[in-house]
């Protein structure tokens, strides 16, 4: 009985490892956005702020993140 439980737990661990291994790199394969999209989203964010400085500052972080890995070729 103990041996069967050990085998079952080992099998479950291998299955979970396989699922995690298959899904771990999903973020790495995401397509890079066009740099023009970063600019458009930033300007849209600023326009929605209506001149509020705190809101405008909050638009900076997503823009910088986008512009660090965007593609100029599209």
C-alpha positions in Angstrom: 0.0 0.0 0.0 2.8 2.4 0.9 4.6 1.6 -2.3 1.5 2.3 -4.4 1.0 5.7 -2.6 4.6 6.6 -3.3 4.3 5.7 -7.0 1.1 7.7 -7.2 2.6 10.8 -5.6 5.7 10.5 -7.9 3.4 10.2 -11.0 1.4 13.3 -9.9 4.6 15.3 -9.3 5.9 14.4 -12.8 2.5 15.4 -14.3 2.5 18.8 -12.4 6.1 19.4 -13.5 5.1 18.7 -17.1 2.3 21.1 -17.0 4.4 23.8 -15.4 7.2 23.3 -17.8 4.8 23.6 -20.8 3.3 26.9 -19.6 6.2 28.7 -17.9 7.6 30.4 -21.0 4.3 31.8 -22.2 5.2 35.3 -21.3 8.5 35.1 -23.1 6.9 34.3 -26.4 4.5 37.3 -26.4 4.8 39.4 -29.5 6.6 42.7 -29.0 4.3 45.7 -29.4 4.9 48.3 -32.1 6.6 51.4 -30.7 3.9 53.5 -32.4 1.4 51.7 -30.2 3.4 52.7 -27.1 3.2 56.3 -28.2 -0.6 56.1 -29.0 -1.4 54.5 -25.6 0.7 57.1 -23.8 -1.0 60.0 -25.5 -4.4 58.5 -24.9 -3.6 58.1 -21.2 -2.5 61.7 -21.0 -5.6 62.9 -22.7 -7.8 61.0 -20.3 -6.0 62.7 -17.4 -7.4 66.1 -18.3 -4.3 67.9 -17.1 -4.1 66.2 -13.7 -0.4 65.9 -12.9 -0.7 62.8 -10.7 -2.6 61.0 -13.4 -0.1 62.1 -16.0 2.8 60.8 -13.9 1.0 57.4 -13.7 1.1 57.3 -17.5 4.9 57.3 -17.5 5.6 53.8 -16.1 3.5 51.8 -18.6 5.0 54.0 -21.4 8.6 53.4 -20.3 7.9 49.6 -19.9 6.4 49.4 -23.4 9.1 51.5 -25.0 11.9 49.3 -23.6 10.9 46.3 -25.6 8.9 47.6 -28.5 9.6 46.9 -32.1 10.5 49.8 -34.4 10.1 47.6 -37.5 6.3 47.7 -37.6 
